[in-house]
């Protein structure tokens, strides 16, 4: 015999925190909701781990970045969950789930049953071993997905200040970590196989701006090659990173950001999976009507793409969680989740936002020498995506609105000439 709850959220990350707040806004009774998380702390704003958390001066620490501060909402501390009668089962990994019986089995052997389950298990960092390279468990090799990883990175930066850091991967984790390592006075080299950084989103022109900026801060780039092995000393520490192109980089710290894999394994064979995630409809409901999935783990219909996709962004985690709770509480009378993809990053003094889809013809605009600049993507004669660096709050709102409205664009040269004015006057 175990405990029974009306609602259970499996996973205690960003989506779980926003779902909990939405449940309380809509009115639940004490004892109805339980959150089970492998992490030892209640939900927090994960993006802080590669930003404020890594600052050498006045770094962000819990409880300051518990959800839902990222959306300027109430900050949900352990006390908040207690006051709202929400059961937090922390530091507890769920070992198995039976969606037919509506039960979960925790690592400590407890069976917890639910009427409605929200899967918010997020994703895990891909390991080098999955690409045939050994050495992930070396004490100076670091990934960055959770608080424990971030603490390790902070300790590593303190212990080898002034030393060499190699960042493997040119996505946003790599870019944000590289900036933090520089700020912590390390000598940084980034290694990635693509021709430029942030290859899934940036155009070569946009990437070139950031790479030049990073170079001005002392970051070196080794592009078009990958890690092939580590040199490891007798203490088990990596001393050098060997690359496929035959070169070798000395290393005191290695940070690896080579992508993520959604945590779906508990549901394989029980729920329909698609594109690596749990397939859900516009109400975030899975192939089992009592089970919803939100955040990084969910593959949901996205209008601007015209198909279902999985998104790995904090805004999508927040909003999909709220939408699922709305759908659950309104017994599926709620509308479909109509989500405009939004992604952002902040590095050094720079800050950018992106909305929509980066497909079709691209038009750049603005001052690429260090001012405000951006890009639009136009597909089938309509604006489908917008990127902006260095904008004001109003300008970011304008590109978001314009992208949502999908205005017709007849003349790309005219769009380029108008630049930001186009979005502001749509
Ligand atoms: P998560 O927040 O990952 O939460 C999943 C939770 O489930 C975790 O607590 C995990 O321990 C738990 N869990 C998993 N399996 C089990 C199990 N079997 N039993 C119990 N618990 C389990 N996005 C942006 O848009 N902009 C950014 O600048 C940005 N920066 C980021 C920086 C970092 C360092 C990282 C790691 C991510 C960043 N992201 C950013 C992405 C964003 O944080 C994620 O999209 C978001 O956290 C997804 O929320 P989630 O709730 O789906 O998953």
Boltz pocket constraint, residues with backbone or C-beta under 6 A from the ligand:
constraints:
  - pocket:
      binder: B
      contacts: [[A, 10], [A, 11], [A, 12], [A, 13], [A, 14], [A, 15], [A, 16], [A, 36], [A, 37], [A, 38], [A, 39], [A, 44], [A, 45], [A, 46], [A, 47], [A, 48], [A, 49], [A, 50], [A, 92], [A, 93], [A, 94], [A, 95], [A, 120], [A, 121], [A, 122], [A, 123], [A, 144], [A, 145], [A, 146], [A, 173], [A, 263], [A, 266], [A, 294], [A, 295], [A, 296], [A, 297], [A, 311], [A, 312], [A, 313], [A, 314], [A, 315], [A, 317], [A, 342], [A, 343], [A, 344], [A, 345], [A, 346]]
      max_distance: 6.0
